[in-house]
């Protein structure tokens, strides 16, 4: 397995809309393994394929404390949403920044698992928030898009400045 490079805001590739996965095979399962290794190493609780420059509808999550409840959602489609929850969200593609975002508290999602078998799952709370966040990535949307233009611009400028400073150090 390998650690993949996570794209960071404002990289324009994060705005790419992912296309459906056509074939679930060993190559995809190996890639999913790399995604989990990358997510756990980061560390994070969710990762969309778009964030690692693979523009297919694939996301992974594990919101458990012990990192022992992994979920793989291939071609996820949220079919129901209800309730409202506001949480402090962060993102591996927007490192170091957390802001309050309002999302549905409960969702029903249809997807394929890593074997290509169709499932429907009802979730609430943190897992529901995480899945919605990652589905947004697959649609080319980031959590900063829920913020005011002024906040988004400040975050973009700070991240760009940090990258320039890192480039000088290296």
C-alpha positions in Angstrom: 0.0 0.0 0.0 1.0 3.6 -0.5 0.4 7.0 1.0 -1.3 9.2 -1.7 -0.8 12.9 -2.2 -3.9 14.9 -0.9 -4.7 17.9 -3.0 -5.1 21.1 -1.1 -7.5 24.1 -1.5 -7.5 26.1 -3.8 -6.2 23.4 -6.2 -8.6 23.5 -9.2 -8.6 19.7 -9.5 -10.7 19.7 -6.3 -13.5 21.3 -8.4 -13.6 18.3 -10.8 -16.9 16.5 -10.8 -16.3 12.7 -10.3 -17.7 10.2 -12.8 -19.2 6.9 -11.8 -17.0 3.9 -11.2 -17.6 1.5 -14.0 -15.8 -1.6 -12.8 -15.2 -2.8 -9.2 -12.0 -4.9 -9.5 -8.8 -5.8 -7.7 -7.1 -2.6 -9.0 -9.9 -0.5 -7.4 -9.7 -2.5 -4.2 -6.0 -1.9 -4.0 -6.6 1.8 -4.6 -9.1 1.8 -1.8 -6.5 0.3 0.5 -4.1 3.1 -0.4 -6.9 5.6 0.3 -7.4 4.1 3.8 -3.7 4.2 4.5 -3.6 7.8 3.4 -6.7 8.8 5.5 -5.5 7.1 8.6 -2.0 8.6 8.2 -3.3 12.2 7.7 -5.2 11.6 10.1 -8.8 12.0 9.0 -12.2 10.4 9.2 -13.2 10.6 5.5 -11.5 10.8 2.1 -13.0 11.2 -1.3 -11.2 9.9 -4.4 -11.2 13.4 -5.8 -9.0 14.6 -3.0 -6.2 12.3 -4.2 -6.7 13.2 -7.9 -8.8 10.2 -8.8 -12.0 11.6 -10.2 -14.3 8.6 -9.8 -17.3 8.5 -7.4 -15.6 6.7 -4.5 -15.3 7.7 -0.8 -14.2 6.1 2.4 -14.9 6.9 6.0 -14.1 5.7 9.5 -15.5 7.9 12.3 -14.7 5.3 15.0 -12.2 6.2 17.8 -10.3 2.9 17.3 -10.3 3.2 13.5 -12.1 -0.2 13.2 -15.3 0.8 11.4 -14.3 1.5 7.8 -16.9 2.2 5.2 -16.4 2.1 1.4 -19.0 3.8 -0.7 -18.7 3.4 -4.5 -21.1 5.6 -6.6 -22.8 6.9 -3.5 -26.2 8.6 -3.9 -27.9 10.3 -1.0 -31.6 9.5 -1.5 -33.1 11.0 1.7 -32.1 13.8 4.1 -33.8 15.2 7.2 -33.0 17.1 10.3 -30.3 19.7 10.8 -27.0 19.5 12.6 -24.3 22.1 12.9 -20.8 20.8 13.4 -17.3 22.1 13.3 -15.9 20.7 10.1 -12.4 20.4 8.9 -11.0 18.9 5.8 -7.7 17.1 4.8 -7.7 19.4 1.7 -8.0 22.5 3.9 -5.5 21.6 6.6 -5.7 23.4 9.9 -9.0 25.1 9.4 -12.3 24.4 11.1 -15.6 26.2 10.7 -19.2 25.5 11.6 -21.3 24.0 8.7 -25.0 23.1 8.7 -25.9 19.7 7.2 -28.7 17.1 7.4 -28.6 15.1 10.7 -29.9 11.9 9.1 -29.4 10.6 5.6 -30.1 7.5 3.6 -27.5 6.6 1.0 -27.3 4.0 -1.7 -23.9 2.7 -2.9 -21.8 -0.2 -3.9 -19.4 -1.8 -1.5 -15.8 -2.9 -2.3 -17.2 -6.1 -3.8 -19.6 -4.3 -6.1 -22.7 -5.3 -4.1 -25.4 -2.7 -3.8 -26.4 -1.4 -0.3 -28.7 1.2 1.3 -27.6 2.6 4.6 -29.3 5.0 7.0 -27.0 7.0 9.2 -27.1 9.9 11.5 -24.8 12.3 13.4 -21.1 12.4 12.6 -21.2 9.6 10.0 -24.0 11.3 8.1 -22.1 14.6 8.2 -18.9 12.9 7.0 -20.6 11.1 4.1 -22.3 14.4 3.0 -18.9 16.2 3.2 -17.2 13.5 1.0 -20.1 13.4 -1.5 -19.7 17.2 -1.8 -16.0 16.5 -2.8 -17.2 14.1 -5.5 -19.4 17.0 -6.8 -16.5 19.4 -6.9 -17.6 21.2 -3.7 -15.6 21.9 -0.5 -16.8 22.8 3.0 -15.4 26.3 2.5 -18.1 26.8 -0.1 -20.6 27.0 2.8 -18.6 29.9 4.3 -18.8 33.6 3.4 -16.6 34.8 0.5 -14.5 36.8 2.9 -13.8 33.8 5.1 -13.1 31.6 2.1 -10.7 34.2 0.7 -8.8 34.5 4.0 -8.4 30.8 4.2 -7.2 30.6 0.6 -4.7 33.4 1.1 -3.3 31.9 4.3 -2.9 28.4 2.8 -1.2 29.9 -0.3 1.2 31.9 1.9 2.0 28.8 4.0 2.8 26.9 0.8 5.1 29.6 -0.5 6.9 29.7 2.8 7.4 25.9 2.8 8.7 26.1 -0.8 11.4 28.5 0.3 12.4 26.3 3.3 12.8 23.2 1.2 
